[in-house]
């Protein structure tokens, strides 16, 4: 699965960068995130519960940040195992561009799934992924503007 897009966030680039590297903010914004622990400045552990069509699973995984170029860009990659539901692994290149007092966050995602999830069909996976991404960016924008998520 490949997905790319741009989101306009009503906050300065440095604030967006800080939020994208804050485990408490990420935990609040990632749909279904049950735990997110920073093991080092570039390594995180996460537990995320998601439902895609008829399949509901809890994924335990590790995330690594690389190609760090603060506050402009980084690469995030990870792998999660969801037991019988399968696995998901992949990465995203994230770029932040200043636009006045706002930030344009551009992303390119490449992911692979296996197990029961892979049997659901690409249309369902793609539409659910886009919905989860939209929820994340909506929550991130709200959090950066002082709202509760």
C-alpha positions in Angstrom: 0.0 0.0 0.0 1.2 3.5 -0.9 -0.3 6.7 0.3 0.8 10.3 0.1 -0.7 13.6 1.0 -0.4 17.0 2.5 -2.0 18.5 5.5 -2.1 22.2 6.5 -1.6 22.6 10.3 -2.4 26.0 11.9 0.8 26.1 13.9 4.4 27.1 13.4 6.8 24.4 12.0 8.8 24.2 15.3 5.6 23.5 17.2 4.6 20.8 14.7 8.0 19.2 14.9 8.0 19.2 18.7 4.5 17.6 18.7 5.6 14.9 16.2 8.4 14.0 18.6 6.3 14.1 21.8 5.1 10.6 22.9 2.2 12.0 25.0 0.9 14.1 22.1 1.3 11.2 19.6 -0.4 8.8 22.0 -3.4 11.2 22.2 -3.6 11.6 18.4 -2.9 8.1 17.0 -6.3 6.4 16.6 -6.5 3.4 18.9 -3.1 4.0 20.6 -3.1 2.3 24.0 0.5 2.9 24.9 3.5 4.7 23.4 6.8 4.7 25.1 10.0 6.4 24.0 12.9 4.0 24.5 15.5 6.5 23.1 15.3 9.8 21.1 14.8 7.7 17.9 13.1 4.6 19.1 9.5 4.1 20.4 7.4 1.1 21.4 3.6 1.2 20.7 0.4 -0.8 21.3 -2.4 0.2 18.9 -5.8 -1.4 18.6 -7.6 -1.0 15.3 -10.5 -2.4 13.4 -10.5 -2.8 9.7 -13.7 -4.2 8.3 -14.4 -7.5 10.3 -10.9 -7.7 11.7 -10.1 -6.2 15.0 -6.5 -6.5 16.3 -4.1 -5.2 18.8 -0.7 -4.5 17.3 2.5 -4.4 19.3 5.4 -2.8 17.5 8.5 -0.7 17.4 9.0 2.5 15.6 12.3 4.1 14.5 13.0 7.6 13.5 15.9 8.2 11.0 17.2 10.7 8.5 16.5 13.4 11.1 16.7 17.0 9.8 15.0 19.1 12.5 12.6 20.8 12.1 12.2 20.0 8.4 12.0 16.2 7.9 12.5 12.7 9.1 11.7 9.1 8.1 9.6 7.0 10.4 9.6 3.2 10.0 8.2 0.4 12.0 6.6 -3.0 12.3 3.7 -4.2 14.3 2.5 -7.7 15.0 -1.2 -8.4 15.6 -1.2 -12.1 16.3 -3.7 -14.0 14.1 -4.8 -10.8 12.4 -1.3 -10.5 10.8 1.3 -7.9 10.7 1.9 -4.4 9.3 5.3 -2.9 8.5 6.4 0.1 6.5 7.6 3.7 6.7 6.9 7.3 5.9 8.9 10.2 4.8 7.6 13.3 6.5 8.4 16.9 5.4 7.4 20.1 7.2 7.3 23.4 5.2 6.6 26.8 6.7 3.8 28.7 5.1 3.3 32.0 7.0 2.4 31.1 10.5 1.2 27.6 9.4 2.9 24.4 8.5 2.4 22.1 5.5 3.1 18.5 6.5 3.7 16.3 3.4 4.0 12.6 3.7 4.8 9.5 1.6 3.9 6.2 3.1 4.8 2.7 2.0 3.4 -0.2 3.9 3.0 -4.0 3.7 0.5 -6.1 5.5 0.1 -9.8 5.9 -2.1 -12.4 7.5 -5.9 -11.9 7.8 -5.5 -8.2 7.1 -4.1 -8.9 3.7 -7.2 -10.9 2.8 -9.5 -7.9 3.3 -8.8 -6.3 -0.1 -6.9 -3.2 -1.0 -10.0 -0.9 -1.3 -11.0 -1.5 2.4 -7.4 -1.2 3.6 -6.8 2.0 1.6 -10.1 3.7 2.7 -9.5 2.7 6.4 -5.9 4.0 6.2 -7.1 7.3 4.8 -9.7 7.6 7.5 -7.2 6.9 10.2 -4.7 9.4 8.7 -7.4 12.1 8.6 -8.3 11.4 12.2 -4.6 11.7 13.3 -4.1 15.0 11.5 -7.4 16.4 12.9 -6.4 15.4 16.4 -2.9 16.8 16.0 -4.2 20.1 14.7 -6.6 20.3 17.7 -3.9 19.4 20.2 -1.6 22.1 18.7 -4.3 24.7 19.0 -5.0 24.0 22.7 -8.0 21.7 22.2 -8.6 18.4 23.9 -8.4 15.2 21.8 
